[in-house]
């Protein structure tokens, strides 16, 4: 073999080796990408607590109650917040029974996800449930399954599991959830809360004034504030 032929053969060999190397790299990247897509779906779902359904009179989207009620209560919350869970489970049911159901109070929920990424994802999932008219049911199942802050209670796999557990249309839910349909709205809502001076959760505002800042209000404290607002909204006795 001449020197020139030997050089050509060496170059062909090097080109073949480079092609094989690139093919192996492409295959490796594809396998890694596939694994990243598949692994979340293989993560154990774990046990899901199913709470008892709580009535939400005149529930619509993230609101409940008569739109013309004289008292407006705004709840700013993070689904990972333990104090928010205490409020949702221990205070809100009394509020609903005594004031929302009687047409005296309207409640509006606002997202304030500040604890971590699981908070934002839980907020997003709740809004995808709201698209199907099931926000309050999803609100309940989130708090029923809260186990701590950023500990994996609200992984994407579990959030989708919650949706399936309450009977949502999974095609619609996953399209919304995986497409981040409401994330910009949620982020803007938190910014609005910061502008109002909200720094922690739950923050409960009655007709624009925060009740017991930094402390979870009891039903009795809410009742006192609500009755004061109701008294102020009544025309004077002749």
Residue, then its C-alpha position, 0 to 999 in steps of 0.5 A: x500500500x502506498x503512503x497516500x493510500x495508507x493516509x486515505x484509509x486512516x482518514x476513512x477509519x477516523x471518520x467512521x469512528x467519529x460517526x460511531x461516537x456521535x451515534x452513541x452520544x445521540x442514543x445516550x442523550x435520547x435514552x436520558x431524555x426518555x428516562x426523564x420523561x418516564x421516571x416521574x410516572x413510575x414514582x410511587x403515588x403513595x396513599x391518597x386521603x379522600x376528605x369528606x365533601x364539604x358544601x360550598x354554597x353558590x361556589x363558582x371558581x375560587x369563590x363561594x357565597x352570594x355575590x351581593x353579600x354585605x361582607x367579603x372575606x378574602x383568603x390568601x393561602x399557600x397549600x403547603x402552609x400548616x396554618x392554612x390547613x388548620x384554618x381550612x379544616x377548623x374555622x372555614x366550615x363554621x364560617x360557611x355554615x353560619x355566614x356563607x350559607x345564609x347569604x351574609x358573606x362571600x368568600x374569595x380565595x387568592x393564591x399566595x404560594x411562597x413556600x416552594x415549588x410544590x406550592x406553585x404546582x399545587x396552586x396550578x393544579x387547583x386552578x386546573x380543577x377550577x376550570x372543571x368547576x371543582x376548585x373547592x373539592x381540590x382545595x379540600x384534597x390538597x389540605x387533606x394530603x398536606x404532610x409538610x413543606x417541600x417533602x414530596x406531598x405535592x409532586x406532579x404525580x400526586x397532584x395528578x393522582x388527586x385529580x383522578x381521585x375526585x373524578x376530574x376529566x384527566x385529559x383536560x386536567x393534564x393538558x392544563x397542568x402540564x401546559x402551565x395554563x394558569x401559572x402566570x395568573x398565579x404569579x400575578x396574584x401573589x405579586x398583588x398580595x405583596x402589594x397589599x402588604x401580605x407577608x404570610x399565610x393564611x391572611x384573612x381580610x374582611x371587607x379589605x381589612x386583615x384580621x389577626x395579622x400573623x395569627x390564624x383567626x378563630x371562628x369567634x374572632x371572625x364572627x366578631x369582625x363579621x358582626x361588626x361589618x353587618x351592623x355597619x351595613x344596616x340602615x339606622x333604626x328610625 
